[in-house]
């Protein structure tokens, strides 16, 4: 069976003239409303090649104090375009489940449960969104960014064959920017807008 993923047509998400670039915190409610109004499921293979559709990706940054969970995506991951890239985000596609209401949050929780073993108490909050039409990967995805604030660093990578990682001080992250996937670079560049 072909995997289906949640998408919003680009023109319904952005309108006809405005395409945001990078990470932003402004108008988050607007984009969440557009997703709730216009989202639908399509077959993933077609969506991966169709920039007129934006696949909605919940993307979570795990933080404990001023330390950020930093991951390296290994070569066994499905998305070949991200192999060996560093990331400070955990995320993935949203597949059909119990209906559209609350589906982004459920998709986020599923990704966290699949990719990480979180034993710490956490608080999750939406902090912004990412759009980047300058790359083939970015042109077909739209990220809703969440901060997962962990009480301790008791967070481990579950899928050790796909990722490795640990916590780094936020001040260290700019030194790794060239190795990071684009979305993580955006977050590193805007850390002061996220970390309060």
Backbone torsions as a table, in degrees:
resi	resn	phi	psi	omega
1	UNK	NA	137.5	-177.8
2	UNK	-76.5	134.4	178.0
3	UNK	-67.0	136.1	174.0
4	UNK	-107.4	144.8	-178.1
5	UNK	-131.3	153.8	179.7
6	UNK	-77.6	129.2	179.4
7	UNK	-135.8	160.7	168.6
8	UNK	-131.1	130.6	174.6
9	UNK	-56.1	137.7	-176.2
10	UNK	-51.9	-45.7	-176.5
11	UNK	-67.4	-30.2	176.5
12	UNK	-74.1	-31.7	-179.7
13	UNK	-77.4	-45.2	-172.6
14	UNK	-107.3	-19.6	-168.3
15	UNK	88.2	-172.1	-173.1
16	UNK	-86.6	-20.9	-172.4
17	UNK	-118.7	-24.0	-170.8
18	UNK	-105.5	121.7	172.5
19	UNK	-126.3	105.5	-178.2
20	UNK	-65.0	158.6	177.7
21	UNK	-132.7	133.9	177.5
22	UNK	87.4	-159.1	178.8
23	UNK	-95.4	140.1	176.5
24	UNK	-149.6	153.7	177.0
25	UNK	-106.6	-15.5	-177.0
26	UNK	-75.4	146.0	175.2
27	UNK	63.4	23.4	179.6
28	UNK	-59.2	-42.3	179.1
29	UNK	-59.9	-38.7	178.4
30	UNK	-59.4	-48.2	-177.8
31	UNK	-68.5	-37.2	176.3
32	UNK	-62.9	-38.6	177.0
33	UNK	-65.7	-40.7	179.7
34	UNK	-64.5	-39.2	177.6
35	UNK	-63.6	-46.6	-179.9
36	UNK	-60.5	-34.5	-176.4
37	UNK	-81.5	-37.6	-168.3
38	UNK	-115.7	0.0	-176.5
39	UNK	-67.2	147.2	174.0
40	UNK	-154.8	169.7	-179.9
41	UNK	-104.5	138.4	174.7
42	UNK	-136.5	166.8	177.3
43	UNK	-67.0	134.0	-175.1
44	UNK	-63.2	-42.8	-177.1
45	UNK	-54.5	-42.5	178.6
46	UNK	-68.7	-39.8	-178.8
47	UNK	-63.8	-33.6	-178.5
48	UNK	-66.1	-17.8	-177.9
49	UNK	-114.1	10.1	-172.3
50	UNK	-123.8	94.4	-179.2
51	UNK	-66.6	-6.8	175.3
52	UNK	-77.0	-9.3	176.3
53	UNK	-115.8	139.0	175.8
54	UNK	-109.6	115.5	174.7
55	UNK	-75.7	130.8	-175.8
56	UNK	-88.9	122.2	-175.6
57	UNK	-120.9	113.9	168.4
58	UNK	-72.1	131.4	-171.5
59	UNK	-132.5	113.8	-171.6
60	UNK	-111.7	131.9	172.6
61	UNK	-102.9	122.9	-179.5
62	UNK	-94.6	125.8	-176.4
63	UNK	-130.1	140.4	171.1
64	UNK	-127.9	106.4	-173.6
65	UNK	61.9	-123.6	178.0
66	UNK	-102.6	18.8	179.3
67	UNK	-110.1	136.3	-173.1
68	UNK	-116.1	134.6	175.0
69	UNK	-66.9	123.6	-176.8
70	UNK	-119.1	128.3	-173.3
71	UNK	-119.9	152.5	169.7
72	UNK	-120.0	123.7	-179.4
73	UNK	-81.2	125.5	-175.9
74	UNK	-90.4	170.1	-170.6
75	UNK	-70.1	-10.7	179.7
76	UNK	-85.3	-3.2	179.8
77	UNK	-67.1	152.2	-179.0
78	UNK	-63.2	-43.9	-175.6
79	UNK	-80.5	94.1	-174.9
80	UNK	-61.1	-28.3	-177.4
81	UNK	-68.1	-11.1	-178.6
82	UNK	-112.3	5.8	-178.3
83	UNK	-57.7	136.7	176.6
84	UNK	64.5	12.4	175.2
85	UNK	-86.3	146.2	173.3
86	UNK	-86.8	154.0	-176.4
87	UNK	-148.6	147.6	167.4
88	UNK	-113.8	17.2	178.5
89	UNK	-124.4	144.1	172.6
90	UNK	-115.0	126.8	-178.8
91	UNK	-168.8	177.9	179.5
92	UNK	179.9	178.0	-179.3
93	UNK	-68.3	157.1	177.6
94	UNK	-106.0	124.4	-179.6
95	UNK	-105.0	159.7	-179.6
96	UNK	-60.1	141.6	172.4
97	UNK	-146.0	-116.9	-170.4
98	UNK	-88.3	13.7	-178.6
99	UNK	126.0	172.8	-172.7
100	UNK	-83.9	-26.3	-178.2
101	UNK	-66.7	124.7	179.8
102	UNK	73.5	12.7	-172.8
103	UNK	-68.4	-32.2	179.8
104	UNK	-65.1	-46.0	179.6
105	UNK	-64.7	-39.7	176.7
106	UNK	-65.1	-39.8	177.7
107	UNK	-63.9	-40.2	176.8
108	UNK	-61.6	-47.4	-178.5
109	UNK	-63.2	-38.3	177.7
110	UNK	-61.5	-44.6	179.6
111	UNK	-63.1	-44.2	178.5
112	UNK	-60.9	-43.3	-179.1
113	UNK	-66.6	-36.1	-178.6
114	UNK	-74.9	-40.6	-170.5
115	UNK	-94.3	-26.0	-174.0
116	UNK	-129.2	152.0	170.6
117	UNK	-108.2	99.6	-175.6
118	UNK	-102.7	109.3	177.2
119	UNK	-96.8	-14.9	179.4
120	UNK	-76.7	153.8	169.6
121	UNK	-69.3	140.5	-177.7
122	UNK	-132.4	154.8	168.6
123	UNK	-123.0	133.2	-177.6
124	UNK	-116.1	132.9	176.6
125	UNK	-142.7	142.8	174.4
126	UNK	-72.1	138.0	-177.3
127	UNK	-125.1	-14.8	-178.5
128	UNK	168.1	-161.1	-179.3
129	UNK	-146.8	161.2	179.1
130	UNK	-130.5	134.0	170.4
131	UNK	-138.7	134.6	-179.9
132	UNK	-147.1	101.3	-179.5
133	UNK	-89.6	9.4	-175.2
134	UNK	-86.6	-7.4	179.4
135	UNK	-128.5	157.1	177.8
136	UNK	-59.0	-38.9	178.5
137	UNK	-66.7	-49.6	-176.8
138	UNK	-63.7	-33.1	-174.5
139	UNK	-66.5	-15.9	-178.9
140	UNK	-115.7	11.2	-179.3
141	UNK	-132.7	152.6	174.0
142	UNK	-136.4	123.2	-175.0
143	UNK	-100.4	130.6	168.4
144	UNK	-98.8	116.6	-171.0
145	UNK	-94.2	132.3	177.8
146	UNK	-123.4	145.4	171.0
147	UNK	-101.0	129.3	174.2
148	UNK	-107.8	104.1	-177.0
149	UNK	-91.0	111.3	-176.4
150	UNK	-97.4	139.0	-179.0
151	UNK	-70.4	-29.9	177.5
152	UNK	-138.1	174.3	178.0
153	UNK	-88.9	24.9	179.1
154	UNK	-80.5	65.6	-178.7
155	UNK	-135.1	123.8	-178.0
156	UNK	-127.9	154.8	173.8
157	UNK	-71.9	128.5	179.2
158	UNK	-85.5	-43.8	-176.5
159	UNK	-91.0	73.3	-173.0
160	UNK	-66.6	-17.6	175.4
161	UNK	-79.1	-15.4	-178.6
162	UNK	-107.1	-28.8	-176.6
163	UNK	-146.0	154.8	168.2
164	UNK	-132.3	155.3	-179.7
165	UNK	178.3	175.3	178.2
166	UNK	-172.8	178.7	-177.2
167	UNK	-85.0	140.7	173.8
168	UNK	-129.9	150.3	174.2
169	UNK	-61.9	139.7	179.6
170	UNK	-56.3	-33.3	-179.3
171	UNK	-66.8	-20.1	179.4
172	UNK	-81.3	-22.2	-167.9
173	UNK	-63.4	-37.7	179.7
174	UNK	-56.4	-29.0	-179.9
175	UNK	-67.3	-19.6	-179.4
176	UNK	-101.6	5.5	-171.5
177	UNK	-56.0	-38.9	-177.3
178	UNK	-66.5	-22.7	178.2
179	UNK	-91.4	-4.6	-173.4
180	UNK	-88.6	149.1	170.4
181	UNK	-63.6	155.9	-171.9
182	UNK	-55.4	-45.3	-176.8
183	UNK	-61.7	-39.4	179.0
184	UNK	-66.9	-36.6	175.4
185	UNK	-58.5	-43.0	178.6
186	UNK	-59.0	-42.3	-179.0
187	UNK	-67.6	-42.7	177.9
188	UNK	-59.5	-43.3	-179.4
189	UNK	-66.0	-21.2	-176.2
190	UNK	-118.9	24.7	-174.2
191	UNK	-57.0	-35.2	-177.7
192	UNK	-67.2	-22.5	177.5
193	UNK	-82.2	-15.1	-177.2
194	UNK	-101.4	-51.0	-174.9
195	UNK	-79.9	119.8	-178.9
196	UNK	-113.6	NA	NA
